[in-house]
Amino acid sequence: MTDLEFDPFEAPVVTEAEPAPASTPLRRHAGRLQKVLPPGWRVEIVDSCIQPGGDDTAALRVVMPD
């Protein structure tokens, strides 16, 4: 039989990483919109004010550069 030799496995070092935000349809749309905006413009996801009897929805806000 042939003797097989393997190099020792080296696991990559993970530094302090921020958890990735959950992918939601609104975040995906915000990313697509951000890609087509001119440089300096940005897209924000804004949580709506919780109103009595209203539904809890979020909206996209496009912010012009300063």
N, C-alpha and C positions, 0 to 999 in steps of 0.2 A: 504494500500500500504506500501511498505517497503521504509524507508528513506535511501537514499544512501549518503555516505560521501566519499569525495575524498580528498587526500592529495593535498596541493597546488603544482602546476607545477613549477619546477625549471629548467629554461633553462640553458644549459651548457655555461660556459664562454668561449668566443673565444678570444684568445690572438692574437697578431700580427702574422698572418700566411701568408706565401708566396703563391701566387696563383699557383695552380697546372699547370704545362705545358700542353699544348694541346697534346692530344694523336694523334700521327700521325704514319703511318706505319714505318717510319724511326726510331722514338723513341721507338716503340715496338720492332723492330729488335735490336736496341742498347741494350735494357734491356735484351733481351734473350741472346745476345752475352755476356753481362757483367756477367750473371749468370754462364756461363760455363768457364770463364777465370780463371786462377790461381789467388790467393790472391795478391793484389798489382797492378795488371793490371787494366786498366780502358779504357772505350770506350768514345770517344768524337764525337759529331756531329759537322762537320766543314762545314760552308757555303763556297761555291765556290766563286772564284773571278768572278765578273760580267764582262763578256767579250762582246765586241760589236758583235752582231749577234749570240752570244751563249745563251744557255738556262741557267736559274738560278737553279742549282741543288746543293744539299748538299751531303756530303759523311761521312762515318764512319771512324774514326781513332782509332786504337788500340795503346795505349801508354804503354810501358814497365815500370816496377817500376824503381825508381832511384837506 
